[in-house]
Amino acid sequence: MSFKLRVLGLLMLVAMTATAATAWLTLRQANRQVRDSVVTGQQEVSRITGELYAYGFGHGTWDGVSPTVGELAKDTGQRIRVATEADVLLVDSDALAGHEPRSVSSRSPVLVDPRPILRLPAEKVPRASVKLTVTAIGEYRAAATYAACLTRAGAVVTARPNSVGIPRISTAHRPSQCKEPSSGTDPRFTQDYEAVQPCESDPRPTACLQRAFNERIGSVAPPRLQVRLGAKDESPPTLAAAPTIAAAAGVFLAAVLGALLLTRAVLGPIRALTLAARGLGEGDLGRRVVISGRDEIAELGGAFNRMADSIQAGEDRQRRLTGDIAHELRTPLANLRGYLEALQDGYVEPTPELLESLHEEAMLQQRIVDDLQDLALAEAGALTYHRGDVDLADMLETCRTAHRARAETVGVVLELDAARPARVFADAERLRQVVGNLVVNAVRVTAPGGTVTLELVRRGDLAIIQVRDTGKGIPPEELPHLFDRFWRADAARGRATGGSGLGLSIARQIVTDHRGTIEVESTVGVGTTFSVVLRTGPGGAG
């Protein structure tokens, strides 16, 4: 599967997950809102039925209930239709608001029974409860009649239940036509007692007494109500699926669009990298990619460009190396061939001096080949080292002794400064090869009367071998090329000064294999200093 399809599939999966999560959250929120709406509706129903019950309980009639219904409809936002059990309409909030009454909803009506619920003491014997019930019947008849009279006369009525549950009526202004209930015995006491007395032997006396009480006060109590809420064309609170689906679809489309844009943004640079890599593999070493931004793709493009630069630089070095080797070998081999052909044709006499010169030229070519082989082995990590404990001061003294005669021949003083000894774990022969190469170069560039100094410096656990001369120095622009193969300070690439041009390259590789560094500082007209930095102690340069 292509990277594009994999990325697109992954992003589609993320989009579907996000869409599902969004839909789930939306549904959960909507269901919570529906539940809250249902709870609110139940609270509103409880408030409506509670206030209607309180009105019937305190007023003894449903006359004048319209303002209460209108206020409830306004506060709750519900359409309220109040009728008796016989479906006699008492009040409709639609009519109160001046609207055409709507058809009632199919929901079951809520019953409101304004008759008191008796509070009979549980510890009383049935006979005592019967007497309380008979008394309560008479008290309720009187209270209900009085309250209804006050209501019809326009008086403000308040009621509170007594200990048995019968309303006690009070008013700030009692009209003359309304007679306050007396404390005398109701003429129907005997009939009430006879109706209630059978409850003494009933297994559930409290329920029996409540039924008897309701029957005996039926002539004066307000009728039970049927309260219907809402209208036929109103829908119950349900989840609106359309907004949820629209939100989920919007999230899905946004995720897919983002996936496509991201795929394009990612695959564009990758496609450019693929084309550049293909061209690089086909030999077009100049291919590069355009880098924009600072993300991982840009880092990948930068890494590719650096790799291409390195490959091109390596190819250029290889090409230059081949040219340098051909240049180094062409002239001496041409000379050798010319002399050999002249000797073969008898144009030149084979004198001892000529044979010695030809031998020296052959040895020089042999040294170049040997140096190339050493450099190739060193760069491949195959150069053989015989490591051991090396006293650097003794090693520098050996080098000074070996090259002092050559230095004195050209009038150069070779000095040694190794006041503080240092020891390293290294290959003594290879280190002498490095120092010897540096000394030969220093003597070659130092004018007669000049000085070449070998110095050993200690800095903590570092041992620094310095080869310092008082020669003509190296220009700053040429310092980066010192360790290149076949590089010579002589711009004309003359061979009169000797050397194969490989010594410094070999020296740097040997020092690197000893986990050290080789540095150079030079001032034109003053001199040059090469510094070989090694770690002291056993294994320090291993």
ABEGO torsion letter per residue (X at the ends): XBAAAAAAAAAAAAAAAAAAAAAAAAAAAAAAAAAAAAAAAAAAAAAAAAAAAAAAAAAGBABGAAAAAAAAAAAAGBBBBBBBAAGBBABBAAAAAGBBBBBBBABBBBBBBABBBBBBBAABBAAAAAAAAAAAAAAAAAAAAAAAAAAAAGBBBBBBBBAAGBBBBBBABBBAABBBBBABBBAAAAAAAAAAAAAAABABAAAAAAAAAAAAAAAABBBBBBBBBEBAABBBBBBBAAAAAAAAAAAAAAAAAAAAAAAAAAAAAAAAAAAAAAAAAAGBAABBBBBBEABAAAAAAAAAAAAAAAAAAAAAAAAAAAAAAAAAAAAAAAAAAAAAAAAAAGABBBBAAAAAAAAAAAAAAAAAAAAAAAAAAAAAGABBBBBBBBBAAAAAAAAAAAAAAAAAAAGBBBBBBBABBBBBBBBAAAAAAAAAAAAAAAAAABBBGBBBBBBBBBBEABBBBBBBBABAEBBAAAAAAAABBGBBABAAGBAAAEEAGAAAAAAAAAAAAAGBBBBBBBBBGAEBBBBBBBBBEBGAAX
